[in-house]
């Protein structure tokens, strides 16, 4: 006889212990299930813990998402999102660079989870991350790996839509734009920076204007000439976002591109259209428009 539909059979892991095989009654409160799991390993304070998936993005299980658990799912017992957020908040501001790096790696991973993101943002996590970025180029010069994780966490947190992009400071924008215009920027930092600027442009008209004042089309075009296809794709996406948000009288990007002699780049992009998404293909199409607008200033294309 098959088990009731409300019962799911799962394995639950905890570091250093044998996995527990459990039948979870989906009608039973999640807190009660967690208490049973903690009791199985003699762990006190079950309120400090929660369950999350062992595979993939390792999302937290909540009362709202528990219905997604299937038979055979492997779960982990983990510290609760609020405690994880509090601990990471402290570690990201540690005087030990090693501790900060480890914290940023973990933060970049957990920030994709909206449950954790909500807790971290409520602790002014966005403010902390922006201040770390605004602190200047020392972070980029000596700790580019940590900066890349910081930018990843920031972008993941903002993508949940909990905080408005309009709250981003001009100092932060200038710093991110600086990474994009820097000739020898770390590849991971450059990718995240281009993605952050694209999100700013698409989500805020006021930020579009500020970004258009900080970045020239020429700087973005230079990223299409590199061999890294991911960088090319991020740059194309940002160019397209700027074009889409530009006032009608400024959408003369074709003239700007012709001034920069992009015939060869146009052909290169055509060859890649098969692997491009809709946004990138849109820009490739722009490069095919007639360019009979001489004398355009590349720096003024979108501003």
WOBELJO-V702242 format. One record per backbone hydrogen bond with DSSP energy under -1.0 kcal/mol. NH is the residue of the N-H (numbers start at 0). CO is the residue of the C=O. Records with the same first field share a line. If there is no record, write none. Layout:
BEGIN
NH=CO, CO
END
This chain:
BEGIN
6=3
7=23
9=21
10=72
11=19
12=74
16=13
19=11
21=9
23=7
25=5
27=24
32=28
33=29
34=30
35=31
36=32
37=33
38=34
39=35
41=38
42=37
47=44
48=45
49=77
51=75
52=58
53=73
57=54
60=50
65=61
67=64
68=65
71=8
72=69
74=10
75=51
76=12
77=49
79=47
83=79
84=80
85=81
86=82
87=83
88=84
89=85
90=86
91=87
93=90
99=95
100=96
101=97
102=98
103=99
104=100
105=101
106=102
107=103
108=104
109=105
110=106
112=109
116=112
117=113
118=114
119=115
120=116
121=117
123=120
124=119
127=123
128=124
129=125
130=126
131=127
132=128
133=129
135=132
140=136
141=137
142=138
146=142
147=143
148=144
149=145
150=146
151=147
152=148
153=149
154=150
155=151
156=152
157=153
158=154
159=156
160=157
166=163
167=164
172=168
173=169
174=170
175=171
176=172
177=173
178=174
179=175
180=176
184=181
189=185
190=186
191=187
192=188
193=189
194=190
195=191
196=192
197=193
198=194
199=195
200=196
201=197
202=198
203=199
207=203
208=204
209=205
210=206
211=207
212=208
213=210
214=210
216=297
219=215
220=216
221=217
222=219
223=220
231=227
232=228
233=229
234=230
235=231
236=232
237=233
238=234
239=235
240=236
241=237
242=238
243=239
244=240
245=241
249=246
250=247
251=249
255=251
256=252
257=253
258=254
259=255
260=257
265=261
266=262
267=263
268=264
269=265
270=266
272=269
274=271
275=272
280=276
281=277
282=278
283=279
284=280
285=281
286=282
287=284
288=285
299=296
300=297
END
